[in-house]
Amino acid sequence: MATLRPEDYCIVWIAPLEIEAQAASHMLDHKLAGGFPTGPGDDYIFQHGDMCGHNVVMATFPAGQEYGTCFVRIRT
């Protein structure tokens, strides 16, 4: 698998839900093979391709991962 260079991508599309990422991926003109370098704790799933001549990377959470569960306590 080819290693892709993040600096070659100028558009990042964040689609938190898997169903959103599936719909968004259909908007790509071409899907590209390869992957980005990742580090520990990087659980995002990346899809990459091009749209109207621009390189696009899409990031989504793995299926079943919770999101939007932030709790903020305000003290008065």
PyMOL Python script that loads the backbone (N, CA, C, O; Angstrom):
from pymol import cmd

cmd.read_pdbstr("""\
ATOM      1  N   MET A   1       0.851  -1.178   0.000  1.00  0.00           N
ATOM      2  CA  MET A   1       0.000   0.000   0.000  1.00  0.00           C
ATOM      3  C   MET A   1       0.896   1.239   0.000  1.00  0.00           C
ATOM      4  O   MET A   1       1.821   1.349   0.805  1.00  0.00           O
ATOM      5  N   ALA A   2       0.619   2.137  -0.880  1.00  0.00           N
ATOM      6  CA  ALA A   2       1.394   3.376  -0.981  1.00  0.00           C
ATOM      7  C   ALA A   2       1.102   4.294   0.200  1.00  0.00           C
ATOM      8  O   ALA A   2      -0.028   4.364   0.684  1.00  0.00           O
ATOM      9  N   THR A   3       2.133   4.996   0.654  1.00  0.00           N
ATOM     10  CA  THR A   3       1.950   5.986   1.713  1.00  0.00           C
ATOM     11  C   THR A   3       1.646   7.326   1.066  1.00  0.00           C
ATOM     12  O   THR A   3       2.421   7.821   0.247  1.00  0.00           O
ATOM     13  N   LEU A   4       0.520   7.907   1.436  1.00  0.00           N
ATOM     14  CA  LEU A   4       0.110   9.196   0.870  1.00  0.00           C
ATOM     15  C   LEU A   4       0.709  10.330   1.686  1.00  0.00           C
ATOM     16  O   LEU A   4       0.960  10.182   2.882  1.00  0.00           O
ATOM     17  N   ARG A   5       0.933  11.449   1.042  1.00  0.00           N
ATOM     18  CA  ARG A   5       1.505  12.618   1.701  1.00  0.00           C
ATOM     19  C   ARG A   5       0.389  13.592   2.075  1.00  0.00           C
ATOM     20  O   ARG A   5      -0.298  14.107   1.193  1.00  0.00           O
ATOM     21  N   PRO A   6       0.198  13.855   3.383  1.00  0.00           N
ATOM     22  CA  PRO A   6      -0.856  14.778   3.814  1.00  0.00           C
ATOM     23  C   PRO A   6      -0.753  16.155   3.163  1.00  0.00           C
ATOM     24  O   PRO A   6      -1.778  16.795   2.924  1.00  0.00           O
ATOM     25  N   GLU A   7       0.451  16.620   2.872  1.00  0.00           N
ATOM     26  CA  GLU A   7       0.604  17.953   2.282  1.00  0.00           C
ATOM     27  C   GLU A   7       0.060  18.037   0.857  1.00  0.00           C
ATOM     28  O   GLU A   7      -0.070  19.136   0.318  1.00  0.00           O
ATOM     29  N   ASP A   8      -0.258  16.904   0.240  1.00  0.00           N
ATOM     30  CA  ASP A   8      -0.855  16.906  -1.098  1.00  0.00           C
ATOM     31  C   ASP A   8      -2.374  17.093  -1.065  1.00  0.00           C
ATOM     32  O   ASP A   8      -3.017  17.162  -2.112  1.00  0.00           O
ATOM     33  N   TYR A   9      -2.940  17.174   0.137  1.00  0.00           N
ATOM     34  CA  TYR A   9      -4.389  17.278   0.283  1.00  0.00           C
ATOM     35  C   TYR A   9      -4.746  18.631   0.857  1.00  0.00           C
ATOM     36  O   TYR A   9      -4.214  19.037   1.890  1.00  0.00           O
ATOM     37  N   CYS A  10      -5.659  19.337   0.180  1.00  0.00           N
ATOM     38  CA  CYS A  10      -6.021  20.683   0.625  1.00  0.00           C
ATOM     39  C   CYS A  10      -7.442  20.738   1.190  1.00  0.00           C
ATOM     40  O   CYS A  10      -7.847  21.759   1.746  1.00  0.00           O
ATOM     41  N   ILE A  11      -8.194  19.656   1.052  1.00  0.00           N
ATOM     42  CA  ILE A  11      -9.572  19.645   1.547  1.00  0.00           C
ATOM     43  C   ILE A  11      -9.750  18.444   2.469  1.00  0.00           C
ATOM     44  O   ILE A  11      -9.439  17.312   2.099  1.00  0.00           O
ATOM     45  N   VAL A  12     -10.255  18.704   3.679  1.00  0.00           N
ATOM     46  CA  VAL A  12     -10.567  17.642   4.634  1.00  0.00           C
ATOM     47  C   VAL A  12     -12.071  17.678   4.874  1.00  0.00           C
ATOM     48  O   VAL A  12     -12.632  18.720   5.213  1.00  0.00           O
ATOM     49  N   TRP A  13     -12.696  16.565   4.699  1.00  0.00           N
ATOM     50  CA  TRP A  13     -14.139  16.439   4.886  1.00  0.00           C
ATOM     51  C   TRP A  13     -14.335  15.530   6.090  1.00  0.00           C
ATOM     52  O   TRP A  13     -13.955  14.359   6.049  1.00  0.00           O
ATOM     53  N   ILE A  14     -14.922  16.051   7.160  1.00  0.00           N
ATOM     54  CA  ILE A  14     -15.152  15.268   8.366  1.00  0.00           C
ATOM     55  C   ILE A  14     -16.607  14.807   8.361  1.00  0.00           C
ATOM     56  O   ILE A  14     -17.538  15.612   8.354  1.00  0.00           O
ATOM     57  N   ALA A  15     -16.768  13.498   8.365  1.00  0.00           N
ATOM     58  CA  ALA A  15     -18.097  12.884   8.367  1.00  0.00           C
ATOM     59  C   ALA A  15     -18.148  11.934   9.564  1.00  0.00           C
ATOM     60  O   ALA A  15     -17.732  10.782   9.440  1.00  0.00           O
ATOM     61  N   PRO A  16     -18.646  12.382  10.715  1.00  0.00           N
ATOM     62  CA  PRO A  16     -18.595  11.564  11.926  1.00  0.00           C
ATOM     63  C   PRO A  16     -19.314  10.223  11.821  1.00  0.00           C
ATOM     64  O   PRO A  16     -18.854   9.237  12.395  1.00  0.00           O
ATOM     65  N   LEU A  17     -20.412  10.168  11.112  1.00  0.00           N
ATOM     66  CA  LEU A  17     -21.183   8.931  11.012  1.00  0.00           C
ATOM     67  C   LEU A  17     -20.776   8.142   9.773  1.00  0.00           C
ATOM     68  O   LEU A  17     -20.470   8.716   8.728  1.00  0.00           O
ATOM     69  N   GLU A  18     -20.777   6.833   9.905  1.00  0.00           N
ATOM     70  CA  GLU A  18     -20.414   5.968   8.783  1.00  0.00           C
ATOM     71  C   GLU A  18     -21.320   6.205   7.573  1.00  0.00           C
ATOM     72  O   GLU A  18     -20.846   6.212   6.437  1.00  0.00           O
ATOM     73  N   ILE A  19     -22.603   6.395   7.806  1.00  0.00           N
ATOM     74  CA  ILE A  19     -23.543   6.601   6.700  1.00  0.00           C
ATOM     75  C   ILE A  19     -23.246   7.914   5.958  1.00  0.00           C
ATOM     76  O   ILE A  19     -23.418   7.995   4.742  1.00  0.00           O
ATOM     77  N   GLU A  20     -22.800   8.940   6.700  1.00  0.00           N
ATOM     78  CA  GLU A  20     -22.405  10.200   6.058  1.00  0.00           C
ATOM     79  C   GLU A  20     -21.170   9.994   5.188  1.00  0.00           C
ATOM     80  O   GLU A  20     -21.091  10.520   4.078  1.00  0.00           O
ATOM     81  N   ALA A  21     -20.214   9.232   5.691  1.00  0.00           N
ATOM     82  CA  ALA A  21     -18.985   8.976   4.935  1.00  0.00           C
ATOM     83  C   ALA A  21     -19.281   8.188   3.668  1.00  0.00           C
ATOM     84  O   ALA A  21     -18.677   8.437   2.624  1.00  0.00           O
ATOM     85  N   GLN A  22     -20.206   7.237   3.753  1.00  0.00           N
ATOM     86  CA  GLN A  22     -20.576   6.467   2.565  1.00  0.00           C
ATOM     87  C   GLN A  22     -21.188   7.364   1.501  1.00  0.00           C
ATOM     88  O   GLN A  22     -20.849   7.257   0.323  1.00  0.00           O
ATOM     89  N   ALA A  23     -22.079   8.239   1.910  1.00  0.00           N
ATOM     90  CA  ALA A  23     -22.701   9.166   0.959  1.00  0.00           C
ATOM     91  C   ALA A  23     -21.667  10.117   0.373  1.00  0.00           C
ATOM     92  O   ALA A  23     -21.665  10.370  -0.832  1.00  0.00           O
ATOM     93  N   ALA A  24     -20.787  10.645   1.223  1.00  0.00           N
ATOM     94  CA  ALA A  24     -19.770  11.590   0.758  1.00  0.00           C
ATOM     95  C   ALA A  24     -18.807  10.935  -0.218  1.00  0.00           C
ATOM     96  O   ALA A  24     -18.364  11.574  -1.172  1.00  0.00           O
ATOM     97  N   SER A  25     -18.475   9.660   0.009  1.00  0.00           N
ATOM     98  CA  SER A  25     -17.519   8.991  -0.875  1.00  0.00           C
ATOM     99  C   SER A  25     -18.044   8.870  -2.304  1.00  0.00           C
ATOM    100  O   SER A  25     -17.257   8.779  -3.246  1.00  0.00           O
ATOM    101  N   HIS A  26     -19.360   8.869  -2.472  1.00  0.00           N
ATOM    102  CA  HIS A  26     -19.940   8.804  -3.811  1.00  0.00           C
ATOM    103  C   HIS A  26     -19.763  10.114  -4.584  1.00  0.00           C
ATOM    104  O   HIS A  26     -19.974  10.158  -5.796  1.00  0.00           O
ATOM    105  N   MET A  27     -19.382  11.160  -3.887  1.00  0.00           N
ATOM    106  CA  MET A  27     -19.175  12.445  -4.552  1.00  0.00           C
ATOM    107  C   MET A  27     -17.763  12.587  -5.121  1.00  0.00           C
ATOM    108  O   MET A  27     -17.487  13.522  -5.872  1.00  0.00           O
ATOM    109  N   LEU A  28     -16.872  11.662  -4.764  1.00  0.00           N
ATOM    110  CA  LEU A  28     -15.506  11.714  -5.291  1.00  0.00           C
ATOM    111  C   LEU A  28     -15.508  11.332  -6.765  1.00  0.00           C
ATOM    112  O   LEU A  28     -16.221  10.415  -7.175  1.00  0.00           O
ATOM    113  N   ASP A  29     -14.708  12.037  -7.557  1.00  0.00           N
ATOM    114  CA  ASP A  29     -14.547  11.674  -8.964  1.00  0.00           C
ATOM    115  C   ASP A  29     -13.730  10.395  -9.090  1.00  0.00           C
ATOM    116  O   ASP A  29     -14.035   9.537  -9.918  1.00  0.00           O
ATOM    117  N   HIS A  30     -12.695  10.268  -8.271  1.00  0.00           N
ATOM    118  CA  HIS A  30     -11.832   9.086  -8.262  1.00  0.00           C
ATOM    119  C   HIS A  30     -11.463   8.769  -6.824  1.00  0.00           C
ATOM    120  O   HIS A  30     -11.200   9.675  -6.033  1.00  0.00           O
ATOM    121  N   LYS A  31     -11.443   7.494  -6.482  1.00  0.00           N
ATOM    122  CA  LYS A  31     -10.945   7.059  -5.179  1.00  0.00           C
ATOM    123  C   LYS A  31      -9.509   6.603  -5.385  1.00  0.00           C
ATOM    124  O   LYS A  31      -9.199   5.927  -6.366  1.00  0.00           O
ATOM    125  N   LEU A  32      -8.636   6.975  -4.458  1.00  0.00           N
ATOM    126  CA  LEU A  32      -7.223   6.671  -4.585  1.00  0.00           C
ATOM    127  C   LEU A  32      -6.812   5.587  -3.602  1.00  0.00           C
ATOM    128  O   LEU A  32      -7.334   5.511  -2.490  1.00  0.00           O
ATOM    129  N   ALA A  33      -5.875   4.754  -4.020  1.00  0.00           N
ATOM    130  CA  ALA A  33      -5.345   3.701  -3.154  1.00  0.00           C
ATOM    131  C   ALA A  33      -4.230   4.276  -2.292  1.00  0.00           C
ATOM    132  O   ALA A  33      -3.634   5.297  -2.637  1.00  0.00           O
ATOM    133  N   GLY A  34      -3.952   3.627  -1.184  1.00  0.00           N
ATOM    134  CA  GLY A  34      -2.873   4.068  -0.309  1.00  0.00           C
ATOM    135  C   GLY A  34      -3.406   4.460   1.049  1.00  0.00           C
ATOM    136  O   GLY A  34      -4.605   4.363   1.312  1.00  0.00           O
ATOM    137  N   GLY A  35      -2.507   4.903   1.908  1.00  0.00           N
ATOM    138  CA  GLY A  35      -2.897   5.294   3.249  1.00  0.00           C
ATOM    139  C   GLY A  35      -2.000   6.386   3.787  1.00  0.00           C
ATOM    140  O   GLY A  35      -0.928   6.651   3.244  1.00  0.00           O
ATOM    141  N   PHE A  36      -2.449   7.019   4.862  1.00  0.00           N
ATOM    142  CA  PHE A  36      -1.688   8.081   5.514  1.00  0.00           C
ATOM    143  C   PHE A  36      -0.940   7.517   6.706  1.00  0.00           C
ATOM    144  O   PHE A  36      -1.380   6.539   7.310  1.00  0.00           O
ATOM    145  N   PRO A  37       0.191   8.125   7.053  1.00  0.00           N
ATOM    146  CA  PRO A  37       0.860   7.719   8.283  1.00  0.00           C
ATOM    147  C   PRO A  37      -0.042   8.035   9.474  1.00  0.00           C
ATOM    148  O   PRO A  37      -0.609   9.125   9.547  1.00  0.00           O
ATOM    149  N   THR A  38      -0.179   7.100  10.399  1.00  0.00           N
ATOM    150  CA  THR A  38      -1.013   7.305  11.585  1.00  0.00           C
ATOM    151  C   THR A  38      -0.202   6.989  12.833  1.00  0.00           C
ATOM    152  O   THR A  38       0.836   6.329  12.777  1.00  0.00           O
ATOM    153  N   GLY A  39      -0.702   7.477  13.950  1.00  0.00           N
ATOM    154  CA  GLY A  39      -0.037   7.253  15.224  1.00  0.00           C
ATOM    155  C   GLY A  39      -0.945   6.522  16.190  1.00  0.00           C
ATOM    156  O   GLY A  39      -2.103   6.248  15.877  1.00  0.00           O
ATOM    157  N   PRO A  40      -0.422   6.204  17.366  1.00  0.00           N
ATOM    158  CA  PRO A  40      -1.226   5.526  18.383  1.00  0.00           C
ATOM    159  C   PRO A  40      -2.462   6.358  18.739  1.00  0.00           C
ATOM    160  O   PRO A  40      -2.373   7.575  18.902  1.00  0.00           O
ATOM    161  N   GLY A  41      -3.605   5.697  18.856  1.00  0.00           N
ATOM    162  CA  GLY A  41      -4.844   6.378  19.225  1.00  0.00           C
ATOM    163  C   GLY A  41      -5.553   7.043  18.065  1.00  0.00           C
ATOM    164  O   GLY A  41      -6.605   7.652  18.255  1.00  0.00           O
ATOM    165  N   ASP A  42      -5.003   6.941  16.873  1.00  0.00           N
ATOM    166  CA  ASP A  42      -5.644   7.525  15.695  1.00  0.00           C
ATOM    167  C   ASP A  42      -6.628   6.500  15.151  1.00  0.00           C
ATOM    168  O   ASP A  42      -6.263   5.632  14.358  1.00  0.00           O
ATOM    169  N   ASP A  43      -7.885   6.608  15.586  1.00  0.00           N
ATOM    170  CA  ASP A  43      -8.895   5.616  15.240  1.00  0.00           C
ATOM    171  C   ASP A  43      -9.738   5.991  14.026  1.00  0.00           C
ATOM    172  O   ASP A  43     -10.641   5.246  13.647  1.00  0.00           O
ATOM    173  N   TYR A  44      -9.455   7.126  13.420  1.00  0.00           N
ATOM    174  CA  TYR A  44     -10.250   7.554  12.271  1.00  0.00           C
ATOM    175  C   TYR A  44     -10.061   6.597  11.098  1.00  0.00           C
ATOM    176  O   TYR A  44      -9.008   5.981  10.933  1.00  0.00           O
ATOM    177  N   ILE A  45     -11.104   6.494  10.295  1.00  0.00           N
ATOM    178  CA  ILE A  45     -11.015   5.780   9.026  1.00  0.00           C
ATOM    179  C   ILE A  45     -10.926   6.845   7.948  1.00  0.00           C
ATOM    180  O   ILE A  45     -11.760   7.749   7.890  1.00  0.00           O
ATOM    181  N   PHE A  46      -9.921   6.742   7.100  1.00  0.00           N
ATOM    182  CA  PHE A  46      -9.697   7.748   6.063  1.00  0.00           C
ATOM    183  C   PHE A  46     -10.047   7.184   4.695  1.00  0.00           C
ATOM    184  O   PHE A  46      -9.725   6.041   4.369  1.00  0.00           O
ATOM    185  N   GLN A  47     -10.712   8.013   3.906  1.00  0.00           N
ATOM    186  CA  GLN A  47     -10.944   7.738   2.493  1.00  0.00           C
ATOM    187  C   GLN A  47     -10.336   8.905   1.734  1.00  0.00           C
ATOM    188  O   GLN A  47     -10.355  10.036   2.219  1.00  0.00           O
ATOM    189  N   HIS A  48      -9.811   8.651   0.577  1.00  0.00           N
ATOM    190  CA  HIS A  48      -9.154   9.731  -0.157  1.00  0.00           C
ATOM    191  C   HIS A  48      -9.394   9.574  -1.646  1.00  0.00           C
ATOM    192  O   HIS A  48      -9.549   8.473  -2.175  1.00  0.00           O
ATOM    193  N   GLY A  49      -9.415  10.712  -2.283  1.00  0.00           N
ATOM    194  CA  GLY A  49      -9.627  10.736  -3.724  1.00  0.00           C
ATOM    195  C   GLY A  49      -9.535  12.162  -4.221  1.00  0.00           C
ATOM    196  O   GLY A  49      -8.918  13.022  -3.593  1.00  0.00           O
ATOM    197  N   ASP A  50     -10.165  12.394  -5.368  1.00  0.00           N
ATOM    198  CA  ASP A  50     -10.178  13.762  -5.879  1.00  0.00           C
ATOM    199  C   ASP A  50     -11.575  14.133  -6.336  1.00  0.00           C
ATOM    200  O   ASP A  50     -12.390  13.286  -6.700  1.00  0.00           O
ATOM    201  N   MET A  51     -11.816  15.435  -6.301  1.00  0.00           N
ATOM    202  CA  MET A  51     -13.098  15.992  -6.674  1.00  0.00           C
ATOM    203  C   MET A  51     -12.821  17.292  -7.417  1.00  0.00           C
ATOM    204  O   MET A  51     -12.225  18.212  -6.856  1.00  0.00           O
ATOM    205  N   CYS A  52     -13.245  17.375  -8.660  1.00  0.00           N
ATOM    206  CA  CYS A  52     -13.043  18.578  -9.483  1.00  0.00           C
ATOM    207  C   CYS A  52     -11.569  19.005  -9.495  1.00  0.00           C
ATOM    208  O   CYS A  52     -11.267  20.198  -9.481  1.00  0.00           O
ATOM    209  N   GLY A  53     -10.658  18.034  -9.521  1.00  0.00           N
ATOM    210  CA  GLY A  53      -9.231  18.334  -9.597  1.00  0.00           C
ATOM    211  C   GLY A  53      -8.565  18.631  -8.263  1.00  0.00           C
ATOM    212  O   GLY A  53      -7.373  18.939  -8.242  1.00  0.00           O
ATOM    213  N   HIS A  54      -9.280  18.553  -7.159  1.00  0.00           N
ATOM    214  CA  HIS A  54      -8.718  18.815  -5.835  1.00  0.00           C
ATOM    215  C   HIS A  54      -8.612  17.506  -5.056  1.00  0.00           C
ATOM    216  O   HIS A  54      -9.543  16.700  -5.057  1.00  0.00           O
ATOM    217  N   ASN A  55      -7.482  17.299  -4.396  1.00  0.00           N
ATOM    218  CA  ASN A  55      -7.326  16.121  -3.547  1.00  0.00           C
ATOM    219  C   ASN A  55      -8.145  16.316  -2.277  1.00  0.00           C
ATOM    220  O   ASN A  55      -8.086  17.364  -1.635  1.00  0.00           O
ATOM    221  N   VAL A  56      -8.912  15.281  -1.929  1.00  0.00           N
ATOM    222  CA  VAL A  56      -9.817  15.341  -0.780  1.00  0.00           C
ATOM    223  C   VAL A  56      -9.561  14.126   0.110  1.00  0.00           C
ATOM    224  O   VAL A  56      -9.430  13.006  -0.382  1.00  0.00           O
ATOM    225  N   VAL A  57      -9.492  14.350   1.401  1.00  0.00           N
ATOM    226  CA  VAL A  57      -9.441  13.249   2.363  1.00  0.00           C
ATOM    227  C   VAL A  57     -10.665  13.358   3.257  1.00  0.00           C
ATOM    228  O   VAL A  57     -11.011  14.439   3.733  1.00  0.00           O
ATOM    229  N   MET A  58     -11.317  12.217   3.476  1.00  0.00           N
ATOM    230  CA  MET A  58     -12.493  12.168   4.339  1.00  0.00           C
ATOM    231  C   MET A  58     -12.135  11.362   5.584  1.00  0.00           C
ATOM    232  O   MET A  58     -11.486  10.320   5.493  1.00  0.00           O
ATOM    233  N   ALA A  59     -12.557  11.848   6.730  1.00  0.00           N
ATOM    234  CA  ALA A  59     -12.292  11.167   7.996  1.00  0.00           C
ATOM    235  C   ALA A  59     -13.613  10.843   8.670  1.00  0.00           C
ATOM    236  O   ALA A  59     -14.518  11.677   8.714  1.00  0.00           O
ATOM    237  N   THR A  60     -13.722   9.631   9.196  1.00  0.00           N
ATOM    238  CA  THR A  60     -14.917   9.218   9.914  1.00  0.00           C
ATOM    239  C   THR A  60     -14.516   8.320  11.073  1.00  0.00           C
ATOM    240  O   THR A  60     -13.421   7.757  11.078  1.00  0.00           O
ATOM    241  N   PHE A  61     -15.398   8.186  12.052  1.00  0.00           N
ATOM    242  CA  PHE A  61     -15.170   7.275  13.169  1.00  0.00           C
ATOM    243  C   PHE A  61     -15.455   5.849  12.711  1.00  0.00           C
ATOM    244  O   PHE A  61     -16.245   5.645  11.789  1.00  0.00           O
ATOM    245  N   PRO A  62     -14.831   4.871  13.335  1.00  0.00           N
ATOM    246  CA  PRO A  62     -15.186   3.478  13.044  1.00  0.00           C
ATOM    247  C   PRO A  62     -16.639   3.212  13.443  1.00  0.00           C
ATOM    248  O   PRO A  62     -17.168   3.872  14.338  1.00  0.00           O
ATOM    249  N   ALA A  63     -17.271   2.264  12.793  1.00  0.00           N
ATOM    250  CA  ALA A  63     -18.658   1.909  13.107  1.00  0.00           C
ATOM    251  C   ALA A  63     -18.788   1.546  14.577  1.00  0.00           C
ATOM    252  O   ALA A  63     -17.985   0.777  15.106  1.00  0.00           O
ATOM    253  N   GLY A  64     -19.795   2.097  15.233  1.00  0.00           N
ATOM    254  CA  GLY A  64     -20.060   1.783  16.631  1.00  0.00           C
ATOM    255  C   GLY A  64     -19.340   2.648  17.643  1.00  0.00           C
ATOM    256  O   GLY A  64     -19.615   2.546  18.838  1.00  0.00           O
ATOM    257  N   GLN A  65     -18.422   3.499  17.198  1.00  0.00           N
ATOM    258  CA  GLN A  65     -17.712   4.356  18.151  1.00  0.00           C
ATOM    259  C   GLN A  65     -18.618   5.501  18.574  1.00  0.00           C
ATOM    260  O   GLN A  65     -19.298   6.108  17.747  1.00  0.00           O
ATOM    261  N   GLU A  66     -18.621   5.789  19.873  1.00  0.00           N
ATOM    262  CA  GLU A  66     -19.451   6.875  20.388  1.00  0.00           C
ATOM    263  C   GLU A  66     -18.858   8.219  20.003  1.00  0.00           C
ATOM    264  O   GLU A  66     -17.647   8.358  19.835  1.00  0.00           O
ATOM    265  N   TYR A  67     -19.718   9.185  19.869  1.00  0.00           N
ATOM    266  CA  TYR A  67     -19.295  10.548  19.572  1.00  0.00           C
ATOM    267  C   TYR A  67     -20.276  11.487  20.246  1.00  0.00           C
ATOM    268  O   TYR A  67     -21.395  11.091  20.571  1.00  0.00           O
ATOM    269  N   GLY A  68     -19.866  12.720  20.456  1.00  0.00           N
ATOM    270  CA  GLY A  68     -20.754  13.723  21.027  1.00  0.00           C
ATOM    271  C   GLY A  68     -21.154  13.452  22.450  1.00  0.00           C
ATOM    272  O   GLY A  68     -22.255  13.814  22.866  1.00  0.00           O
ATOM    273  N   THR A  69     -20.273  12.817  23.215  1.00  0.00           N
ATOM    274  CA  THR A  69     -20.612  12.471  24.589  1.00  0.00           C
ATOM    275  C   THR A  69     -19.870  13.342  25.595  1.00  0.00           C
ATOM    276  O   THR A  69     -19.609  12.911  26.718  1.00  0.00           O
ATOM    277  N   CYS A  70     -19.541  14.530  25.210  1.00  0.00           N
ATOM    278  CA  CYS A  70     -18.791  15.429  26.092  1.00  0.00           C
ATOM    279  C   CYS A  70     -19.718  15.950  27.194  1.00  0.00           C
ATOM    280  O   CYS A  70     -20.857  16.338  26.932  1.00  0.00           O
ATOM    281  N   PHE A  71     -19.221  15.951  28.404  1.00  0.00           N
ATOM    282  CA  PHE A  71     -19.986  16.453  29.542  1.00  0.00           C
ATOM    283  C   PHE A  71     -19.193  17.614  30.143  1.00  0.00           C
ATOM    284  O   PHE A  71     -18.012  17.474  30.461  1.00  0.00           O
ATOM    285  N   VAL A  72     -19.842  18.736  30.291  1.00  0.00           N
ATOM    286  CA  VAL A  72     -19.193  19.914  30.855  1.00  0.00           C
ATOM    287  C   VAL A  72     -19.926  20.285  32.132  1.00  0.00           C
ATOM    288  O   VAL A  72     -21.145  20.453  32.127  1.00  0.00           O
ATOM    289  N   ARG A  73     -19.191  20.412  33.213  1.00  0.00           N
ATOM    290  CA  ARG A  73     -19.790  20.814  34.489  1.00  0.00           C
ATOM    291  C   ARG A  73     -19.433  22.276  34.728  1.00  0.00           C
ATOM    292  O   ARG A  73     -18.262  22.653  34.698  1.00  0.00           O
ATOM    293  N   ILE A  74     -20.437  23.080  34.961  1.00  0.00           N
ATOM    294  CA  ILE A  74     -20.227  24.510  35.232  1.00  0.00           C
ATOM    295  C   ILE A  74     -20.486  24.737  36.725  1.00  0.00           C
ATOM    296  O   ILE A  74     -21.550  24.406  37.249  1.00  0.00           O
ATOM    297  N   ARG A  75     -19.508  25.296  37.371  1.00  0.00           N
ATOM    298  CA  ARG A  75     -19.665  25.579  38.795  1.00  0.00           C
ATOM    299  C   ARG A  75     -20.125  27.015  38.972  1.00  0.00           C
ATOM    300  O   ARG A  75     -19.620  27.930  38.321  1.00  0.00           O
ATOM    301  N   THR A  76     -21.084  27.196  39.855  1.00  0.00           N
ATOM    302  CA  THR A  76     -21.581  28.548  40.119  1.00  0.00           C
ATOM    303  C   THR A  76     -21.222  28.994  41.505  1.00  0.00           C
ATOM    304  O   THR A  76     -21.559  30.109  41.901  1.00  0.00           O
TER     305      THR A  76
END
""", "prot")
cmd.dss("prot")
cmd.show_as("cartoon", "prot")
cmd.util.cbc("prot")
cmd.orient("prot")
